[in-house]
Amino acid sequence: MSRVISATFSLMMGAIFAAIFGIIAGAAPPAQAQDGVTCDDPFDGPRPQITRGWPETDFCQRNIEFNEVRSGGVGRDGIPPIDEPVFTDVVEASQTLQPQSPVIALEIDGDARAYPLEILTWHEIVNDVVGDQPVAVTYCPLCNSAIVFDRVVDGDTLRFGVSGLLRNSDLVMWDSRTSSWWQQITGEGLVGYYTDTVLEILPSVVAAFADFAEQYPDGQVLTRDTGYTRSYGQNPYVGYDSSQRPFLFDGDVDERLPALAHVLGGLVMDTAVAYPYAELAQVGVVNDTIADQPVVAIWQGGVPSALDGASINDSRDVGTAALYSRLLDDGTVLDFYLDDEGVVRDEQTDSAWNQFGQATAGELEGTRLFMEIGGPHFWFAWAAFRPETTVWFADDES
């Protein structure tokens, strides 16, 4: 029976890519890349099919094998990124979003913005400028990976698009300056002029819209005014995060967790760690030390999966989590606990803290913790790209 379900799901996902996204495939913006390649024969044999349609890409420069990449069923920008995002305030946004609606929350120099996953599931990339910082807000539905990048590289501001290609099921991005290929989950240049260049990841958190609005009452929210007609609020990947096998994933799944388990994947001093949401939900807060750095993982319920039911807002509650440093500017290392009312507090001052790493009451009110690089992922994807990752389990702490 499981094989039948898996086959049916694969056919359904194929139909989604071909029928839903295929209708929007169009010509890519003209690239401004170097002409041709930098070697005589970048393929050393027959040209791989996935490289066709990329005349500006320098295939001589790469750090992967071409057979690691596969088509996702659409062409370049067949899933269209948002290049001219339109925003509104939190009051107006509440007309279309529900309190529990999941959003990517980003704040740079006082400019706070929310990017609803109900929009990003259909577009995957938003090229934006926040606090005068050019950013790429990205979301790979097949990996449940929400990551924000600085899109300035060597002084050039890049525009990122959706290549239509996948590696380990993860979105392969491309830039319209050189047509280089980039891995979304790591920010690494894979093929082309920017091979081995790594984009800077900017701290962000997935949160419920109501929590974003409370934290940032003057914040801006991405609207459905995208220039495209989509079923925003509906999940085009119904039932995906309950499936047994990732879609379009050819690798071996690390058996420490179920393939599509929701995890907080953190990177501290280049050391990878994964906190399963199911484990975090048991304790609410985890004091940890990664690469000799004191950190805390904070879990918050009330956030539905964007990849479960047909309606995102009515999908099952998987919660969310974020990773912060426990070290204050004055050198104090805090230890956190969850009180009887479910409030995160520190043992040193008994101040109350929220999921955004801010003290909301007590002696430290207004203090902000430094946000470490961390965000939501499906386990199979995090482990595929960070195989050396450790996994935190509640039982290990007993």
C-alpha positions as CSV (number, residue, x, y, z in Angstrom):
1,M,0.0,0.0,0.0
2,S,2.8,2.4,0.9
3,R,4.3,2.0,-2.6
4,V,1.0,2.8,-4.2
5,I,0.7,5.9,-2.1
6,S,4.2,6.9,-2.9
7,A,3.7,6.4,-6.6
8,T,0.4,8.3,-6.5
9,F,2.0,11.1,-4.6
10,S,4.9,11.3,-7.1
11,L,2.4,11.5,-10.0
12,M,0.5,14.2,-8.2
13,M,3.7,16.2,-7.6
14,G,4.7,15.8,-11.2
15,A,1.3,17.0,-12.3
16,I,1.6,20.0,-9.9
17,F,5.0,21.0,-11.4
18,A,4.0,20.4,-15.0
19,A,0.4,21.7,-14.9
20,I,0.5,24.5,-12.3
21,F,3.9,25.9,-12.7
22,G,4.5,24.9,-16.3
23,I,1.8,27.4,-17.5
24,I,3.8,30.3,-16.2
25,A,7.2,29.5,-17.8
26,G,8.5,32.3,-19.8
27,A,11.7,33.8,-21.1
28,A,14.3,34.6,-18.5
29,P,15.6,38.2,-18.2
30,P,18.6,38.7,-20.4
31,A,21.8,37.7,-18.6
32,Q,24.7,40.0,-18.4
33,A,27.4,37.4,-18.2
34,Q,30.7,36.8,-19.7
35,D,30.5,35.4,-23.3
36,G,30.9,31.6,-23.6
37,V,32.9,29.3,-21.5
38,T,36.5,29.4,-20.3
39,C,37.7,26.0,-21.5
40,D,37.5,24.0,-24.7
41,D,35.1,21.3,-23.6
42,P,33.3,21.7,-20.2
43,F,31.4,18.5,-20.6
44,D,34.1,16.0,-21.7
45,G,31.6,14.2,-23.8
46,P,27.9,14.6,-24.7
47,R,26.3,17.7,-23.3
48,P,24.0,16.9,-20.3
49,Q,20.4,17.7,-21.0
50,I,20.1,19.9,-17.9
51,T,22.7,22.3,-19.2
52,R,20.8,23.1,-22.4
53,G,19.0,26.5,-22.3
54,W,21.9,28.1,-20.3
55,P,24.1,29.7,-23.0
56,E,25.6,32.3,-20.7
57,T,26.7,29.8,-18.0
58,D,30.4,29.0,-17.8
59,F,30.1,25.3,-17.3
60,C,33.9,25.0,-17.1
61,Q,33.7,26.3,-13.6
62,R,31.9,23.9,-11.2
63,N,32.3,22.0,-8.0
64,I,29.7,19.3,-8.5
65,E,29.0,16.6,-11.1
66,F,26.2,17.3,-13.5
67,N,24.4,14.1,-12.6
68,E,23.8,15.5,-9.1
69,V,21.4,18.0,-10.6
70,R,18.0,17.1,-12.0
71,S,15.1,19.0,-13.6
72,G,12.2,20.0,-11.3
73,G,9.9,20.0,-14.3
74,V,9.9,23.7,-15.1
75,G,12.2,26.0,-17.0
76,R,14.2,29.0,-15.8
77,D,11.9,31.2,-13.7
78,G,9.0,28.9,-14.6
79,I,8.4,29.5,-10.9
80,P,8.6,33.3,-11.0
81,P,10.5,35.1,-8.3
82,I,9.1,38.4,-7.0
83,D,11.3,41.3,-8.2
84,E,9.1,44.2,-7.3
85,P,7.5,43.3,-3.9
86,V,4.6,45.3,-2.7
87,F,4.1,45.8,1.1
88,T,1.4,46.9,3.4
89,D,1.1,47.5,7.1
90,V,0.1,44.8,9.6
91,V,-3.5,46.2,10.0
92,E,-4.2,45.9,6.3
93,A,-2.4,42.6,6.1
94,S,-4.8,41.1,8.7
95,Q,-7.5,41.3,6.1
96,T,-6.0,38.4,4.2
97,L,-3.7,36.7,6.8
98,Q,-4.8,34.8,9.9
99,P,-3.1,35.2,13.3
100,Q,-1.5,31.8,12.8
101,S,-0.4,32.4,9.2
102,P,3.3,31.5,8.9
103,V,5.7,34.3,7.7
104,I,9.4,34.7,7.4
105,A,10.2,37.6,9.7
106,L,13.3,39.7,8.8
107,E,14.5,42.9,10.6
108,I,17.5,45.0,9.5
109,D,18.3,48.3,11.1
110,G,14.8,48.8,12.3
111,D,13.2,47.9,9.0
112,A,11.0,44.8,9.8
113,R,9.2,42.8,7.1
114,A,7.1,39.7,6.9
115,Y,7.0,37.4,3.9
116,P,4.0,35.0,4.1
117,L,4.8,31.4,3.2
118,E,1.4,31.4,1.4
119,I,3.1,33.6,-1.2
120,L,6.6,32.1,-1.1
121,T,5.3,28.5,-1.8
122,W,4.3,29.9,-5.2
123,H,7.4,32.1,-5.9
124,E,10.3,30.7,-3.8
125,I,12.4,33.9,-4.0
126,V,11.7,37.6,-3.2
127,N,14.4,40.0,-4.3
128,D,14.1,42.9,-1.9
129,V,15.9,45.8,-0.2
130,V,15.5,45.9,3.6
131,G,17.1,48.6,5.7
132,D,19.1,49.6,2.6
133,Q,20.4,46.0,2.4
134,P,19.7,44.1,-0.8
135,V,18.4,40.6,0.2
136,A,17.0,37.5,-1.3
137,V,14.3,35.9,0.8
138,T,14.0,32.3,-0.2
139,Y,11.9,29.3,0.6
140,C,12.2,25.8,-0.9
141,P,9.0,24.0,-0.4
142,L,10.4,20.5,-1.1
143,C,13.0,21.0,1.7
144,N,10.9,23.4,3.9
145,S,14.0,25.6,4.0
146,A,13.4,29.3,4.7
147,I,16.7,31.3,4.3
148,V,17.5,34.9,3.7
149,F,20.7,36.0,1.9
150,D,22.7,39.1,1.4
151,R,22.6,39.4,-2.4
152,V,25.5,41.8,-2.8
153,V,28.6,39.9,-4.0
154,D,31.9,41.7,-4.6
155,G,30.1,45.0,-4.7
156,D,27.5,43.8,-7.3
157,T,23.8,43.4,-6.4
158,L,22.6,40.2,-7.8
159,R,19.0,39.3,-8.9
160,F,18.2,35.7,-8.1
161,G,15.8,33.5,-9.9
162,V,14.4,29.9,-9.8
163,S,16.5,27.7,-12.2
164,G,13.9,24.9,-12.3
165,L,16.7,22.6,-11.3
166,L,17.1,20.6,-8.0
167,R,20.0,19.1,-6.2
168,N,19.1,16.7,-3.3
169,S,15.6,18.0,-3.9
170,D,16.7,21.5,-2.9
171,L,16.1,24.6,-5.0
172,V,19.0,25.6,-7.3
173,M,18.9,29.4,-7.7
174,W,20.5,31.3,-10.5
175,D,21.7,34.9,-10.8
176,S,20.9,37.0,-13.9
177,R,24.3,38.6,-14.0
178,T,26.3,35.5,-14.8
179,S,23.7,32.7,-14.9
180,S,25.7,30.9,-12.2
181,W,23.9,28.2,-10.3
182,W,23.6,28.5,-6.5
183,Q,22.5,26.0,-3.8
184,Q,19.6,27.5,-1.8
185,I,20.2,25.6,1.4
186,T,23.9,26.5,1.7
187,G,24.1,29.7,-0.4
188,E,27.1,28.2,-2.3
189,G,27.9,28.8,-6.0
190,L,27.8,25.4,-7.8
191,V,28.4,26.1,-11.4
192,G,29.5,29.2,-13.4
193,Y,31.4,32.3,-12.7
194,Y,30.5,32.3,-9.0
195,T,31.5,28.7,-8.3
196,D,32.7,28.4,-4.7
197,T,31.4,31.8,-3.7
198,V,29.2,31.6,-0.6
199,L,26.4,34.0,0.0
200,E,26.1,35.5,3.5
201,I,23.1,34.1,5.4
202,L,21.1,36.8,7.3
203,P,19.3,35.9,10.5
204,S,15.6,35.4,10.1
205,V,12.8,33.5,11.9
206,V,9.6,31.9,10.8
207,A,6.7,33.1,13.0
208,A,3.0,33.4,13.2
209,F,1.7,36.6,11.6
210,A,0.1,37.7,14.9
211,D,3.5,37.3,16.7
212,F,5.2,39.3,14.0
213,A,2.6,42.1,14.3
214,E,3.0,42.2,18.1
215,Q,6.7,42.4,17.9
216,Y,6.8,44.8,15.0
217,P,3.6,46.9,15.0
218,D,5.1,49.2,12.4
219,G,6.4,46.3,10.3
220,Q,5.6,45.8,6.6
221,V,4.0,42.7,5.1
222,L,4.4,41.4,1.6
223,T,1.1,41.5,-0.2
224,R,-0.6,39.3,-2.8
225,D,0.0,42.1,-5.3
226,T,2.7,40.1,-7.1
227,G,1.7,40.6,-10.7
228,Y,0.7,37.0,-10.9
229,T,-2.6,35.2,-10.3
230,R,-2.1,32.3,-7.8
231,S,-4.2,30.5,-5.2
232,Y,-2.5,32.3,-2.4
233,G,-3.4,30.7,0.9
234,Q,-3.7,27.3,-0.7
235,N,-1.0,24.7,-0.5
236,P,0.1,23.3,-3.9
237,Y,2.0,20.5,-2.1
238,V,-1.0,18.9,-0.2
239,G,0.1,16.2,2.2
240,Y,3.8,16.5,1.4
241,D,5.2,16.8,4.9
242,S,3.3,13.6,5.9
243,S,4.8,11.5,3.0
244,Q,7.3,8.8,3.7
245,R,9.8,9.8,1.0
246,P,11.0,13.2,-0.2
247,F,10.0,14.2,-3.8
248,L,12.8,14.2,-6.4
249,F,15.4,13.1,-3.9
250,D,17.9,10.5,-5.0
251,G,20.1,10.3,-2.0
252,D,20.1,8.1,1.2
253,V,18.1,9.4,4.1
254,D,19.9,9.7,7.4
255,E,18.0,7.3,9.6
256,R,18.5,9.2,12.8
257,L,15.1,10.9,12.1
258,P,12.2,10.5,9.7
259,A,13.0,12.0,6.3
260,L,10.4,14.8,6.6
261,A,10.7,15.5,10.2
262,H,10.7,19.3,10.9
263,V,14.0,20.5,12.4
264,L,15.6,23.7,13.4
265,G,18.9,23.5,11.6
266,G,21.6,25.7,13.2
267,L,25.1,26.6,12.1
268,V,27.4,28.0,14.9
269,M,31.0,28.6,14.0
270,D,30.6,26.3,11.0
271,T,29.3,23.5,13.4
272,A,25.9,22.1,12.4
273,V,23.2,21.0,14.8
274,A,19.6,19.9,14.3
275,Y,16.9,20.3,16.9
276,P,13.8,18.2,16.0
277,Y,10.6,20.2,16.5
278,A,9.0,17.1,18.1
279,E,11.8,17.1,20.7
280,L,11.7,20.9,21.2
281,A,8.0,20.8,21.8
282,Q,8.5,18.6,24.9
283,V,10.7,21.2,26.6
284,G,10.1,24.6,24.9
285,V,13.6,25.8,25.5
286,V,17.1,24.2,25.2
287,N,20.3,25.5,26.7
288,D,23.2,24.2,24.6
289,T,26.8,24.8,23.8
290,I,27.9,24.5,20.2
291,A,31.6,24.9,19.2
292,D,32.2,26.4,22.7
293,Q,29.5,29.0,22.1
294,P,26.5,29.1,24.6
295,V,23.2,29.0,22.6
296,V,19.6,28.6,23.3
297,A,16.9,27.1,21.1
298,I,13.4,28.5,21.7
299,W,10.3,26.7,20.4
300,Q,7.0,28.4,19.9
301,G,3.7,26.6,19.0
302,G,0.8,28.0,17.0
303,V,2.4,28.0,13.6
304,P,0.8,25.7,10.9
305,S,2.8,23.7,8.4
306,A,2.7,25.3,4.9
307,L,3.0,21.9,3.4
308,D,0.3,19.9,5.1
309,G,-3.4,20.5,4.3
310,A,-5.0,22.2,1.3
311,S,-5.4,25.4,3.3
312,I,-2.2,26.5,5.0
313,N,-4.0,28.3,7.8
314,D,-6.0,25.2,8.6
315,S,-3.0,22.8,8.5
316,R,-1.6,21.0,11.5
317,D,0.4,23.0,14.1
318,V,4.1,22.2,13.8
319,G,5.3,25.2,15.7
320,T,8.5,27.1,14.9
321,A,11.9,27.6,16.5
322,A,14.9,29.9,16.5
323,L,18.5,29.8,17.8
324,Y,20.2,32.6,19.8
325,S,23.4,33.2,21.7
326,R,23.1,33.1,25.5
327,L,26.0,35.5,25.8
328,L,25.1,39.1,26.5
329,D,27.3,42.1,25.6
330,D,28.6,42.4,29.1
331,G,29.9,38.8,29.1
332,T,27.0,37.4,31.1
333,V,25.9,33.9,30.0
334,L,22.2,33.4,30.6
335,D,20.4,30.1,31.4
336,F,16.8,29.8,30.3
337,Y,13.9,27.8,31.5
338,L,10.2,27.5,30.8
339,D,8.0,28.6,33.7
340,D,4.7,27.0,34.7
341,E,2.8,29.4,32.4
342,G,4.9,28.5,29.4
343,V,6.9,31.8,29.5
344,V,10.6,31.6,28.7
345,R,12.7,33.2,31.5
346,D,16.4,33.4,32.4
347,E,17.6,32.1,35.7
348,Q,19.9,35.0,36.4
349,T,17.3,37.8,36.4
350,D,13.9,36.0,35.9
351,S,13.2,38.3,32.9
352,A,10.7,37.1,30.4
353,W,11.7,36.5,26.8
354,N,9.9,35.9,23.5
355,Q,10.6,33.9,20.4
356,F,12.3,36.9,18.8
357,G,15.0,36.7,21.4
358,Q,13.8,39.9,23.2
359,A,13.3,40.4,26.9
360,T,9.7,41.6,27.3
361,A,9.6,42.1,31.0
362,G,11.9,42.2,34.0
363,E,15.4,43.6,34.7
364,L,16.6,42.9,31.1
365,E,13.4,44.2,29.4
366,G,14.3,45.5,25.9
367,T,17.5,43.4,25.7
368,R,17.9,41.5,22.4
369,L,19.8,38.2,22.1
370,F,22.1,37.8,19.1
371,M,20.4,35.5,16.6
372,E,22.5,32.7,15.3
373,I,22.1,31.2,11.9
374,G,19.3,28.8,12.1
375,G,16.0,28.0,10.5
376,P,13.4,25.4,9.6
377,H,14.2,22.5,7.3
378,F,13.1,19.0,6.6
379,W,15.5,16.6,8.2
380,F,16.5,14.8,4.9
381,A,17.6,18.0,3.3
382,W,19.5,19.4,6.3
383,A,21.3,16.0,6.7
384,A,22.1,15.7,3.0
385,F,23.9,19.0,3.0
386,R,25.2,18.9,6.6
387,P,25.9,15.2,7.1
388,E,28.2,15.9,10.0
389,T,25.4,17.5,11.9
390,T,24.7,16.5,15.5
391,V,21.1,15.9,16.6
392,W,19.7,17.1,19.9
393,F,17.4,14.7,21.7
394,A,15.5,15.4,24.9
395,D,16.4,12.0,26.3
396,D,20.1,12.8,26.1
397,E,19.6,15.6,28.7
398,S,18.0,13.3,31.3
